[in-house]
Amino acid sequence: MRTLEDANAWKKRVGVQTCNHCEEAFMPSKDQCLIGFYYFSAYGEPHVKIFCSDDCQKGERDSDLYDTCVACGRTIATYCGCNPQFKRFCDEPLCISCWRESLLEDGTPRDMLEKCQLGQAGVFFDFGNHEALDVGYQEVPHMDCLFIGSQQAKNEFCQAALEYHDQGYDVIIAFERISTFGDEGYVTLLIRKRDEVSG
């Protein structure tokens, strides 16, 4: 009687592949269906999934497992663990990397601050927020690693961010530690005077 290990060794020897969608075994051809996708939006090489047919490839692409960023065009897993890899911007999927670049360039859009959408507006940087500091942003005193644990604290934080925005500052909300839903955690407010940005 053949074991699973025997079957897998045989499949490897003769080149049999397993479809990543329907999980059926098939013999690959030179025009097999592939998807290159990223597990994490910030870095890494694309991973390749193989499919036995165009229908299986389409089924995988149409699932909620992946989305394609409107800015960079990369197909990325929608979640890395429990962390979402996309923001919805103008109702379009924007990967976290492109969202981070947009924030560094232009700051947080005012309407997100008005709606007090911390979970949607904020972003994680590396420890110390050096990406933002390197392009001229500064941490606001007494608003660094600030705990947001209530609606009142959230509203006060957003109001302060709006005031800086209206005084001519680009504003970024940097997550330090935040809940999965973005409704509680530690955040830092970063600002940069708009007229000091070198073009």
C-alpha positions as CSV (number, residue, x, y, z in Angstrom):
1,M,0.0,0.0,0.0
2,R,1.3,3.4,-1.0
3,T,1.7,6.1,1.7
4,L,1.0,9.8,1.3
5,E,4.8,10.3,1.3
6,D,5.2,7.8,-1.5
7,A,2.5,9.6,-3.6
8,N,4.1,13.0,-2.9
9,A,7.6,11.6,-3.9
10,W,6.1,10.2,-7.1
11,K,4.3,13.5,-8.0
12,K,7.6,15.4,-7.5
13,R,9.6,12.9,-9.7
14,V,7.2,13.1,-12.6
15,G,6.4,16.8,-12.2
16,V,2.8,16.6,-11.1
17,Q,1.5,19.9,-9.5
18,T,-1.4,20.5,-7.2
19,C,-3.7,23.4,-8.2
20,N,-3.7,26.1,-5.5
21,H,-7.5,26.6,-6.0
22,C,-9.2,23.3,-6.5
23,E,-6.4,21.2,-5.0
24,E,-6.6,18.7,-7.9
25,A,-3.3,17.2,-9.2
26,F,-2.4,17.9,-12.8
27,M,0.5,17.8,-15.2
28,P,1.8,21.3,-15.8
29,S,2.3,22.7,-19.3
30,K,4.3,25.6,-20.6
31,D,1.1,27.7,-20.7
32,Q,0.0,26.9,-17.2
33,C,-1.8,29.6,-15.2
34,L,0.2,31.5,-12.6
35,I,-0.5,34.3,-10.1
36,G,2.4,36.3,-8.7
37,F,1.3,37.9,-5.4
38,Y,2.7,39.4,-2.3
39,Y,2.0,38.2,1.2
40,F,3.0,41.6,2.7
41,S,2.7,44.9,0.9
42,A,5.8,46.6,2.3
43,Y,8.5,44.3,1.1
44,G,9.5,40.9,-0.3
45,E,9.5,39.0,-3.5
46,P,6.3,37.9,-5.1
47,H,5.1,34.3,-4.3
48,V,3.8,32.2,-7.1
49,K,0.7,30.1,-7.1
50,I,0.0,27.6,-9.8
51,F,-3.4,26.7,-11.2
52,C,-4.7,23.9,-13.4
53,S,-7.0,26.1,-15.5
54,D,-8.1,29.6,-16.3
55,D,-11.3,29.0,-14.3
56,C,-9.3,28.1,-11.1
57,Q,-7.0,31.2,-11.6
58,K,-10.1,33.4,-12.0
59,G,-11.7,31.8,-9.0
60,E,-8.7,32.6,-6.9
61,R,-8.4,36.2,-8.2
62,D,-12.1,36.8,-7.6
63,S,-11.9,35.6,-4.0
64,D,-11.4,37.9,-1.0
65,L,-7.9,36.5,-0.5
66,Y,-6.2,39.1,-2.7
67,D,-6.7,42.5,-4.0
68,T,-4.8,44.6,-6.6
69,C,-3.5,48.0,-5.6
70,V,-4.7,50.8,-7.9
71,A,-1.4,52.7,-7.4
72,C,1.3,50.1,-7.9
73,G,-0.7,47.3,-9.6
74,R,0.6,44.6,-7.4
75,T,-1.6,41.7,-6.3
76,I,-1.3,41.4,-2.6
77,A,-2.9,39.2,0.1
78,T,-5.7,41.2,1.7
79,Y,-4.5,40.2,5.2
80,C,-1.1,39.4,6.6
81,G,-2.1,37.5,9.8
82,C,-4.8,39.8,11.2
83,N,-3.3,42.9,9.7
84,P,-5.1,44.4,6.7
85,Q,-2.8,45.1,3.8
86,F,-5.2,47.6,2.1
87,K,-6.9,50.9,2.8
88,R,-10.0,52.0,0.9
89,F,-9.3,55.4,-0.7
90,C,-12.0,57.0,-2.9
91,D,-13.5,53.5,-2.7
92,E,-10.5,51.9,-4.4
93,P,-8.0,49.5,-2.9
94,L,-4.7,51.1,-2.0
95,C,-2.0,48.9,-0.5
96,I,-0.4,49.9,2.8
97,S,2.9,50.7,1.1
98,C,1.3,53.1,-1.3
99,W,-0.8,54.6,1.4
100,R,2.3,55.2,3.5
101,E,4.0,56.9,0.5
102,S,0.9,59.1,0.0
103,L,0.9,60.2,3.6
104,L,4.6,61.0,3.6
105,E,4.1,63.2,0.5
106,D,0.8,64.9,1.3
107,G,-0.3,64.1,4.8
108,T,-3.7,62.8,5.9
109,P,-6.7,64.0,3.8
110,R,-8.8,66.5,5.8
111,D,-12.1,64.5,5.4
112,M,-10.6,61.6,7.2
113,L,-9.6,63.8,10.1
114,E,-13.1,65.4,10.1
115,K,-14.7,61.9,10.2
116,C,-12.2,60.9,12.9
117,Q,-11.4,57.7,11.1
118,L,-8.2,56.8,13.0
119,G,-8.2,53.2,11.9
120,Q,-8.5,54.2,8.3
121,A,-6.3,57.3,8.4
122,G,-3.3,56.0,10.4
123,V,-0.4,53.8,9.5
124,F,2.4,51.9,11.1
125,F,6.0,53.0,10.4
126,D,9.2,51.4,11.6
127,F,10.0,51.8,15.3
128,G,10.7,55.5,16.0
129,N,8.7,56.7,12.9
130,H,12.0,57.5,11.2
131,E,10.4,57.4,7.7
132,A,8.3,60.4,8.6
133,L,11.0,62.2,10.5
134,D,13.4,61.8,7.6
135,V,11.1,63.8,5.3
136,G,10.6,66.7,7.7
137,Y,7.8,65.6,10.0
138,Q,8.0,66.2,13.7
139,E,6.3,64.5,16.6
140,V,3.9,66.9,18.4
141,P,4.9,67.3,22.1
142,H,2.5,65.6,24.4
143,M,0.9,63.7,21.5
144,D,3.5,61.1,21.0
145,C,2.6,57.5,22.0
146,L,-0.8,58.8,23.3
147,F,-3.3,56.2,24.4
148,I,-6.7,56.5,22.7
149,G,-9.2,54.4,24.7
150,S,-12.5,56.3,24.5
151,Q,-14.6,58.1,21.9
152,Q,-13.8,61.4,23.8
153,A,-10.0,60.8,23.6
154,K,-10.4,59.9,19.9
155,N,-12.4,63.1,19.2
156,E,-9.9,65.3,21.1
157,F,-7.0,63.8,19.1
158,C,-8.8,64.3,15.8
159,Q,-9.7,67.9,16.7
160,A,-6.0,68.6,17.5
161,A,-5.0,67.1,14.2
162,L,-7.6,69.2,12.4
163,E,-6.4,72.4,14.0
164,Y,-2.8,71.7,12.9
165,H,-4.1,70.8,9.4
166,D,-6.0,74.2,9.2
167,Q,-2.9,76.1,10.4
168,G,-1.0,74.9,7.3
169,Y,0.5,71.6,8.4
170,D,0.5,68.2,6.8
171,V,-0.6,65.7,9.4
172,I,0.1,62.0,9.9
173,I,-1.3,59.7,12.5
174,A,1.3,57.1,13.2
175,F,0.2,53.9,15.0
176,E,2.5,52.7,17.8
177,R,0.2,49.9,19.0
178,I,-3.4,49.7,17.9
179,S,-6.3,47.3,18.0
180,T,-7.2,45.3,14.9
181,F,-10.2,47.6,14.4
182,G,-8.2,50.8,14.9
183,D,-10.5,52.0,17.7
184,E,-8.1,51.8,20.7
185,G,-4.4,51.9,21.1
186,Y,-1.3,54.2,21.1
187,V,-0.8,56.8,18.4
188,T,1.5,59.6,17.6
189,L,0.7,62.8,15.8
190,L,3.3,64.0,13.3
191,I,3.2,67.4,11.6
192,R,5.2,69.2,8.8
193,K,4.6,72.8,7.7
194,R,3.3,72.7,4.1
195,D,5.3,75.7,2.9
196,E,8.6,74.2,4.1
197,V,8.2,71.1,1.9
198,S,10.8,71.2,-0.8
199,G,9.5,70.3,-4.3
